Amino acid sequence: MVRHFFFTLLTMQYTHVLITGASSGIGEAIARSLAAKGCHLWLVARRKERLVSLQQELQKEFPHIQVFTFALDVRSAEAVRGLFNDLASGELRPNVIVNNAGLAAGLAAVDAADLEDWHRMIDTNVKGALYVLKYGIPLLKTPQGGHIVHMSSVVSREVYAGGSVYSATKHALDAIHRTLRLELLPWPIKLTSINPGLVETEFSLVRFAGDVDRAQQVYEDIEPLKAEDIADVVAYCLSLPKHVNLPEVHITASAQATATKVRKKDGSIRG
Ligand SMILES: NC(=O)c1ccc[n+]([C@@H]2O[C@H](COP(=O)([O-])OP(=O)(O)OC[C@H]3O[C@@H](n4cnc5c(N)ncnc54)[C@H](OP(=O)(O)O)[C@@H]3O)[C@@H](O)[C@H]2O)c1
């Protein structure tokens, strides 16, 4: 895909970027975009082979940057603590954290939902994101500061039937984000929350436990955002001058009004 020329010209304020959930979708697109802008990358996710193949591809294309991979589950506080302990003693350290790993599991009403789906969403989207913040923030508390990007969602501010717990996790992430803007004010650390609408990634495949047909129906007959659209916006936020911050960005497809209400290609409204 040819990106808008504007985004290819951006110069990053901070160039050492750790991305969770970098093995697919939005996180992977952010990694590709920032590698092209000369950033060193720390790529985190569970699927090691995906991370290594992305690392090899980026190192080949951009030999002047360094790309590190860490195969871990953000639901493990110990694993996240170990990662940041190792980074703290290294010469090259991240000064940007993109807290992106997350998922929706299932689309059931509260009284019909699978408890395991709730645990996965809460443990990853809320507790996992918190572990990354708890152990990652000390790296950013330097005179040079840094930038934290939260990958939230339009459902951080709205709800839909079947989305109670996924929405609750993104509402929680929004509360954490706004709290951190207060707690981190004494340091030159910027905080940006990105709130995307429908983005075509592996998100729906994960939500529907690998059911390809059901996942495709989500994006059928509409024009959703692409992961690269979100990556462009993240790059833009990271490129702003030191004294400028975008605390919240809401981004949807042009044909999307709410989490579920979209205009189909034939002009009719779904949802
Ligand atoms: N797609 C959308 O419509 C949409 C809209 C709004 C917000 N978002 C948010 O955007 C973020 C990225 O989602 P996406 O759309 O790019 O979906 P995706 O393609 O499924 O990517 C999710 C990423 O999160 C990682 N991940 C999931 N659980 C993890 C865990 N326990 N530990 C470490 N990494 C984990 C996955 O890697 P592994 O499986 O390899 O661990 C993968 O790299 C999520 O927070 C999601 O809530 C998505």
The ligand as an SDF file (V2000), in Angstrom:
LIG
                    3D

 48 52  0  0  0  0  0  0  0  0999 V2000
   -8.6840   -4.3980   15.2830 N   0  0  0  0  0  0  0  0  0  0  0  0
   -9.5730   -3.5350   15.8100 C   0  0  0  0  0  0  0  0  0  0  0  0
  -10.6740   -3.3450   15.2730 O   0  0  0  0  0  0  0  0  0  0  0  0
   -9.2090   -2.7740   17.0730 C   0  0  0  0  0  0  0  0  0  0  0  0
   -9.9860   -1.6550   17.3890 C   0  0  0  0  0  0  0  0  0  0  0  0
   -9.6850   -0.9370   18.5400 C   0  0  0  0  0  0  0  0  0  0  0  0
   -8.6450   -1.3170   19.3360 C   0  0  0  0  0  0  0  0  0  0  0  0
   -7.9090   -2.4210   19.0230 N   0  0  0  0  0  0  0  0  0  0  0  0
   -6.8180   -2.8020   19.9350 C   0  0  0  0  0  0  0  0  0  0  0  0
   -5.6000   -2.8200   19.2210 O   0  0  0  0  0  0  0  0  0  0  0  0
   -4.6820   -3.7080   19.8670 C   0  0  0  0  0  0  0  0  0  0  0  0
   -4.0300   -4.5900   18.8010 C   0  0  0  0  0  0  0  0  0  0  0  0
   -5.0250   -5.4190   18.2180 O   0  0  0  0  0  0  0  0  0  0  0  0
   -5.0070   -5.8370   16.6780 P   0  0  0  0  0  0  0  0  0  0  0  0
   -6.2470   -5.3420   16.0690 O   0  0  0  0  0  0  0  0  0  0  0  0
   -3.7110   -5.5190   16.0610 O   0  0  0  0  0  0  0  0  0  0  0  0
   -5.2080   -7.4350   16.8400 O   0  0  0  0  0  0  0  0  0  0  0  0
   -4.2230   -8.6490   16.5140 P   0  0  0  0  0  0  0  0  0  0  0  0
   -3.8220   -8.6330   15.0960 O   0  0  0  0  0  0  0  0  0  0  0  0
   -4.9080   -9.8700   17.0440 O   0  0  0  0  0  0  0  0  0  0  0  0
   -2.9250   -8.3380   17.3990 O   0  0  0  0  0  0  0  0  0  0  0  0
   -2.9330   -8.5000   18.8030 C   0  0  0  0  0  0  0  0  0  0  0  0
   -1.4910   -8.5340   19.2810 C   0  0  0  0  0  0  0  0  0  0  0  0
   -1.4860   -8.6620   20.7110 O   0  0  0  0  0  0  0  0  0  0  0  0
   -0.6180   -9.7220   21.0700 C   0  0  0  0  0  0  0  0  0  0  0  0
   -1.0520  -10.3430   22.3140 N   0  0  0  0  0  0  0  0  0  0  0  0
   -2.3030  -10.8000   22.6260 C   0  0  0  0  0  0  0  0  0  0  0  0
   -2.3000  -11.3550   23.8310 N   0  0  0  0  0  0  0  0  0  0  0  0
   -1.0250  -11.2550   24.3040 C   0  0  0  0  0  0  0  0  0  0  0  0
   -0.3850  -11.6560   25.5060 C   0  0  0  0  0  0  0  0  0  0  0  0
   -1.0710  -12.2770   26.4730 N   0  0  0  0  0  0  0  0  0  0  0  0
    0.9380  -11.4020   25.6620 N   0  0  0  0  0  0  0  0  0  0  0  0
    1.6290  -10.7700   24.6870 C   0  0  0  0  0  0  0  0  0  0  0  0
    1.0770  -10.3620   23.5380 N   0  0  0  0  0  0  0  0  0  0  0  0
   -0.2340  -10.6130   23.3490 C   0  0  0  0  0  0  0  0  0  0  0  0
   -0.6870  -10.6930   19.8980 C   0  0  0  0  0  0  0  0  0  0  0  0
    0.5050  -11.4680   19.8270 O   0  0  0  0  0  0  0  0  0  0  0  0
    0.6520  -13.0110   20.2160 P   0  0  0  0  0  0  0  0  0  0  0  0
   -0.6460  -13.6970   19.9030 O   0  0  0  0  0  0  0  0  0  0  0  0
    1.8060  -13.4620   19.3570 O   0  0  0  0  0  0  0  0  0  0  0  0
    0.9880  -12.9880   21.6640 O   0  0  0  0  0  0  0  0  0  0  0  0
   -0.7280   -9.7260   18.7320 C   0  0  0  0  0  0  0  0  0  0  0  0
    0.5780   -9.3140   18.3890 O   0  0  0  0  0  0  0  0  0  0  0  0
   -5.4790   -4.4530   20.9320 C   0  0  0  0  0  0  0  0  0  0  0  0
   -5.2300   -3.8830   22.1910 O   0  0  0  0  0  0  0  0  0  0  0  0
   -6.9280   -4.1930   20.5270 C   0  0  0  0  0  0  0  0  0  0  0  0
   -7.8030   -4.2300   21.6350 O   0  0  0  0  0  0  0  0  0  0  0  0
   -8.1530   -3.1470   17.9000 C   0  0  0  0  0  0  0  0  0  0  0  0
  1  2  1  0
  2  3  2  0
  2  4  1  0
  4  5  1  0
  4 48  2  0
  5  6  2  0
  6  7  1  0
  7  8  2  0
  8  9  1  0
  8 48  1  0
  9 10  1  0
  9 46  1  0
 10 11  1  0
 11 12  1  0
 11 44  1  0
 12 13  1  0
 13 14  1  0
 14 15  2  0
 14 16  1  0
 14 17  1  0
 17 18  1  0
 18 19  2  0
 18 20  1  0
 18 21  1  0
 21 22  1  0
 22 23  1  0
 23 24  1  0
 23 42  1  0
 24 25  1  0
 25 26  1  0
 25 36  1  0
 26 27  1  0
 26 35  1  0
 27 28  2  0
 28 29  1  0
 29 30  1  0
 29 35  2  0
 30 31  1  0
 30 32  2  0
 32 33  1  0
 33 34  2  0
 34 35  1  0
 36 37  1  0
 36 42  1  0
 37 38  1  0
 38 39  2  0
 38 40  1  0
 38 41  1  0
 42 43  1  0
 44 45  1  0
 44 46  1  0
 46 47  1  0
M  CHG  2   8   1  16  -1
M  END
$$$$
